[in-house]
Amino acid sequence: MTKMNAMNFASPRFIHRAGFRSETSSNLVHIFRHSFFGRHGRRYSALPLSPNPKSSDEELLVVVGGGAAGMYGAIMAKTAAPDLRVVVIEKAKPLSKVKISGGGRCNLTNGHFADHMLLADNYPRGNKELRGSFFKTHGPMDTMSWFCENGVELKIEEDGRVFPVSDSSSSIIDCLMSEAKMWGVSLQTGKVVTSASYTTGGKFSVKLEKRSIDYVEYVEADYLLIASGSSQQGYNIAIQLGHSVIKPVPSLFTFKIDDLRLTELSGLSFPKVEAKLKLETLRNNVPQFTQVGPMLVTHWGLSGPVILRLSAWGARYLASSEYKGTLLVDFAPDHHIDDLKSLFLNHKHHSARQKLLNSSPSELGLPKRFWKYILDHERLEGDILWASISNNSLMSIAVTLKHWSFTVKGKGQFKDEFVTAGGVPLSEIYLNTMQSRIHPRLYFAGEVLNVDGITGGFNFQNAWSGGYIAGTSIGKQSIVGIEGNSVCESVHHDN
């Protein structure tokens, strides 16, 4: 039975913030001005997010992307600076990847890595850079605490994956959307940020388009947070603003295997195997190319956590190898080859009168379909008795179980939960603030950066951590700027 720990929220802080809702309800809904133009119509304007702006000193943050990192970052920015105007621009539905993640359950984060140094080891791209302040500033426990305090009960499953107790991603989506609305974040969907540039005044000129109609508008923003995931949109904007982009390639995918007989085992799962990936283009030994864990047989090949981890660590090498290579699988990783041979010899002695197909060593827990697959591979008839099988044949079976070789002929797409390796290099970002090293007031968070994790909630944790750091950094910078302006105006007025 799966072990689960429930996390209940008790929260003076939550109750306090619920009280805050009624006091500020008149300021929570901001209105975005819609303008329609002719084919060549253009207009340049700052976004009036409310019908009656409080002050000309109010600054504007435009968030590109309404995914996990974008929405979390927007909420954190408003939490840190309530007077900051925040608009999230999302071309489709917000939090779409959150909705489908974990089979619709939403694998929020991983609860087995309180140590930020160990947590970083789960990121094929970013494992060295993320050992610093990144997860220390906002790690899995911080993420879980935030969602619990805002009404989402969570559970930690045996493998460390964290899910809402409801087993529905709607619990996470509803929480984020509710908090965004409460804090006054304006969400604009169906629009695309197609370009961005710097103005002479140090702000951003952001071009918005609607693809469904002939619509173009230019917005002047004080801060820009690019949290567009792995879409080309975000990469293009990053390049326009002077950043480089490491070419994205797929990560977290299944392996297509060149073995027609394997389709007969479709749906079969193995609780624990050791799998090693070998590629002709890679001569050096990479420790992460050997993984231990559950494996699943699909109608096209192999999947499961052990395969997905290999695909993540080998993403770039597999791409350069055109997704062709060799997979060596040990189906009995807890047994030494000599112990395995002894098991078969003992079973032969005690099950001499049983047919080969009907019996196998119980210690190995081999499913009958897989045992038949092994016998077919060894060209052994299932109807013969155990007493009739030669010791050499048993030795051959033991070796095959320990060193089964599969030919990888391609990759399968991991449904819609698509993760990429690549993006804006971390060397171009201050990870303690998520601000660009090239231009001030430009921030990044989430998968638009060259960071990706293995399966198990690590990619979402990257989004929560990056969104938190970027949002709070923007909020703090905005408060300092507004306070500075107020001091200057006061001095000017007194003079």
N, C-alpha and C positions, 0 to 999 in steps of 0.2 A: 504494500500500500504506500502511496506517495505521502511522504511526510510534509506537512504544511504548518507554518506558523502564522497565525493571524495577527495583524497589526491594527489595533484600534486607535482612533484618534480621540484625544481628550483635549479640549483645547480652548483655554481661555483666549488664546490668540485668535482662533477661528470665530469664537463668539463675538469678540471685540470687533473683528473685521465685518462680521455680519451686521453689527450695529452701525458701522461706518457707512454701510450701503445706503440706509435711509437718509443720512445726513447729506449725501452727495449725489442723490439720485438725479437731480436736475442737471448735473454736469456729466453724467455718464454716457449719454448718447450724443455723439458728434455727427454732424452732417457733412458729407463730402459733396462738393459742388460738381455737378455733372455738366459738361459743355459738349455740344454737338457741332461739328464743323463740316464744311464742304470738303471736297477731295483734297484741296491744297490748304485747307484752313489750319492755322497754327495759333496758339495762344500761350503766352508765358505768364505764369502767375504762381504765387505762393498758395499753398493749400489752406483755405479757410475751413478748419475742421469743426468749428462751431459757429452757429449763426451770430453770436456775439462774443468774439474773442475777448478774454479778460484783459490782455495787455499785448502791446506790440513786441514786448520782450519775450513772449512765449516762443520757445524753440520747437522745431519739428524734427522728429525722427521718422524716417521712412524705412520700413523693414521689407526686404525683398524675399518673399516666401512665407507661406502660412503653414509650414510644417511644425514639427516638434521644436526645433531650435528657434525658429522665427517667433512662434507664439509664446514660448517660454521667455525668450529674450524681451519681447514686447511687454509682457506682464512685469518682468523684473525691472525694466526701465521705468515704467509707471509707478511701481512700488517705491523705487528709490527717489523718483522725482515726479510727484503727482501733477505738477503744472506743466510738465513736458507733454507736448502733443505727439501722439504715436499713431502711425498708420501702417497697417500690414497690407501689402499688395500680394494677392494670390491669384494666379491665372485659372486655377480649377477649384476643387473643393478643399477647404482647409483640413489639415491633419489626416489626409487620405492614407498615408502610410501607417499612421497610428491605428487607423481603423482596421486594416487588414493584418497587422503584425500578430505573430503568435497564433495564426489561424483564427483571427478575430478576437483573441483574448487579450492581446497587447502585453508583450514581454517588456515591462517597464524598465527594468534594470537587472542587475545581478547582486544578490545579497551575500555572496560568499567572499567578497573582497573589500574588507574595511581598510586594509593597508593599500594606500594609493600607489606604492611602488609595485606591488604584486598585481594590482588592477591593470597597470599599464602594460603588463606582459601579454594581455589579451588583445593587443592592437598591432597587427602586422605592419601597418603604417602609422607611426606615432609612438611606438613603444618606448623609444628613448626620450623623445621630447616631452611626453606626458608624465614623466617621473618627477617633474618639478611641482609647481604650485597648482597645476590645472585641477586635478582631482582632489587635492588637499583643500582647495577653496570651496569646491562643491562636488562631493562624491556621492556614491549610491545611498548612503544613510541620509544625507541632506535631501536628496531627491525623494526618498521614501517619506521622510518627515514632512516635507512640503505637501505632498499629495494627501497624506493622512490628516494633516492639520486642516486641509481644505475639503474634507468630507469623503475621501476615497479609502476604504479599508483594503489593506493589501495582505498578501500571503507570500511566503518564501517556500518554494518547492524544494525537493530533496537535492536537485542539481544546482540550486542557487538562483534559478530564474524567479523573478518577482512578477506577480500578476495581481490584478484587482480581485478581491474575493468574489465579485460578481461573475468573474470569468468572461467579462465583456469589455471590449475596448471603448464602448460608449461611456463607461464610467470615467475614463481618462479624458476623453474628448469633452464630455459635458463639464468636467471640472475646469479644464483649460478655457473653454468658451465662456463659462460663467465668470471666472476670474478676470478674463479679458474685458468682458462687458462691465463688470463691477468697477474696474479701475479706469474705464474710459478709453480702452484701446479701440480704434476704429479699424474694422476689417473690410477691405474692399476686394471682392472676388470678380473673376471674369476679366481682369486687367493684367497686362504684362508690362514689366519694366524692360524696355528694349534698348535703352542706352542711358549712360550717366557720364557727366563730365564736371569738372571743377569750374566755379565762377571766379571772377576776379576778387569777389568779396570773401572767398574761402568757403563758400557753400557748395552744394551739389545741385546741378541742373539735371533733373530726372525726367526722362521721357516715358510717358505711359501710353499704351495703346490698347484698344479693344479689337480683337480679331473678328468678332461677330458682326461689327458695324464699322463704318469709317469714322474712327474716333482717335484723336491724338491730343494729349495735353502735356505741358511741361510744368513740373513742380520744382520749387526751390526748397531744399531740405538742409537743415543744419547738421544732421547726422544721417549716415547711411549704414544699415546693417544688412549685409548680404547673407541670407540663410536659405538659399534656394535649392539645397540638396545637390543631387548629381545632374541637374538639368543644364543644358548648354547655355541657357539664359544667364545663369550666375557666372559661368566661366567667361562669357563674352563681356559682361559688365566689369569683371575683375581685370581683364586684359585692357579694356578701355581706360581704366583708371591706373594703369601702369604696372599691374601685377603679371606674373607668369603663371602658367597652368601646366601641371604635369598631366600628360595625356591620360584620361580615365580609361580603365579597363574593367571588365566585370570581376566581381568577387562574390563569394558565397553562392556557389552553384553546384549542381550534381554532375557526376561523371557518366558519359555514355560509354558503355563497354562493348567491345567486339566479341560477343559470345551469345549466340542465338539460344543456347540451352538455358542461359541465365534467366530468360523471360519466364521459364516454368516456375521460378522461385519468386516471382513478383509478389510483393506484400510481406515477404519473410523478413523478420528483423533479428539481429544478433545483439544481445545486451553489451557484449564487450569483445572487440577485436583490436588488433594492432595493425595499422595500415601505413605503408611507406610509399611515398611517391618518388619515382625515378624519371628524370628527363634527360634526353640526349644533350640538350643545350646547357645543362648544369652538371659540371664535374665535381664541384665541391660538395662536401657533406653539410646539409643544413639540418640542424636538430629539429626544427619545427616541421620538417617534411615527414616526420614520423609522429603519428597521433594515435591515441588509445581512446576508445569509447564506443558507443552504439553505432551500428550500421544497418541500413535498410536497403533491401533489393527492390528496385522499381521495374516497370515494364521496359525501360530503356537502359538501365544500368544500375548504378549504386548511389545511395544518398545517405542521409542521417548525419548526426553531429560530427562524426569522425571525418567524413568526406567533405562536409562544408568547411571544417577547420583547415583541411588540407588545401581546399580551393582558395581560401582566404590568404594563407601564408604563401601559396604558390601562384597567386593571381598574375603577377607580371611575368614570371617564368613560363607559366602555362600559355599566356597570350603569345609570347615570342615563340613558343613551340607549336603554335596553332592547335593547342589543346590536345596534343597527342603525347603519350608517354606510357609508362608501365606502373601498375599499382600492385605492390606486394602485400598480401593480407595474411596475417597470422590469426586463424580462427580459434586458437587455444593459447592465448597469451600468458595465462597463469600456469601453464604446464611446460616444463623443459622437454626437449625432444626425446630424451632418454626416458623420462617419466611417461610420456605419451606412448612410447613403444611398449613399456611395461603394462600400461592400462589395456592395450589391445591384446597382448599375450595373455593376461589374466582373464580378460573377457572371453577369449577363445577357449580357455580351459573350463570356465564355468558355464559357458553357453554353447558347448560343442554341438548339441543336437538342434539348436535353433537355426532358422534360415538367416542368412546374412542380412537381407533387407529388413527383417522384422526386429533386429536387435543391434544396439550399439552401446558403448560404455556410457552408463547413466551420468558419470562424473563430468562428461563433456556437454551434456544437455543439447545434443544435436537434433534439430527437427527432422522428422522422417523424410520430408521432401528434400532437405539438404543432404541427408545421408544417402539417398538414392542418387542425387547429383554427383556425390563423391564416388560412389560405386561405378556410375556410368563413365566418369572421368578416368577411373582406373581400369575400365573395361572388365569389370567383375560382374558376374551374374548374381542377381539378388536371391535366386532360388537355391543356391548351393548352401550347404551347412557350414557353420563356423569351423567345425572340425576339419573341413576340406580345404580351407584357405591356407595358403603357404605363409610362412613367417616373413618371407621377402615381400609379399603383397601387403601385409600389415605394416611393415616398415615403410613401404612406399606411401601408404595412406597417411601415416604419421607425418612424413616429410611434406606431403601435399598440404595437409592441414596447417602446418607451420609456415609454409612458403608458397602459398597459392599466388600465381601470377595472372593478372588481368591486363588486357591491352586497352588503354584509354584511347578512344577515337574521337572524342569531342566533349562538349559541355551541354548540359541542359539548363534552361533558365529556371531560377528559383522563384517561380510564380511571379507575383507583382512586388515581392519584398526584395527589390533589386538594390544591391549595394555595389558601389564602385570603389576601386583603388585608384587614387589620383585626385587632382584638384590643385588649389592654391597651396604652394609649399609652406610648411609651418615656419620655415626660416624667414618668411616675409611678414610674420605676425608676432606681436608681443603677446605671449600666451597668458600673462598675468592680467591682461585687460582685453585681449582679443582685438586690439586695435592694429591697424596696418602700420608697418614700419615705413611705408612709402608716403602715405598721406594721413594727416590727422583727421579725426572724426569719421574715418572709414573703418568699419568693423566687420568681422566674419564670424560665423558659427555654424557648426554642423558639418554635413558631408561635402559641402562646397570646398572644404579644406582637404588636404591630402592626409586624411585620417580615416581608418576603417577598422572595425573590430570583428572578432569571430562571432559566431552565433551564440546567443545566450543572454541578450539584453545589453550588450556592450555598445552597440551602435547608438541606441537611444540614450545611453548614459553620456556618450560624447555630445549628443545634442543638448541634453539638460545642462551639462557642465558648461559647455561653450555658450549656450543661451544665457545662462545665469551670469557668467562673468562678463559677457558683452553688455547685457542689459543693465546690470548694476554699474558698470564702468561708465556707460553713456549717461545714466541717471545722475551719478555723482559729478560727472563733468558738466552736465547741464546746470545743476544746482550751483556749482562754483561760478559758471558763466553768468547766470541770472543774478546771483548775489553781487558779482563784480559790477554788472551793469547798474544795479540799484545804487551801489556806493557812488559810482561815477555820476549818475543823474543827480544824486543828492548834493554832491559837491558842486556840480554845475549850477544847480538851482540856488544854492546858498550864495554863490558868487554873483 
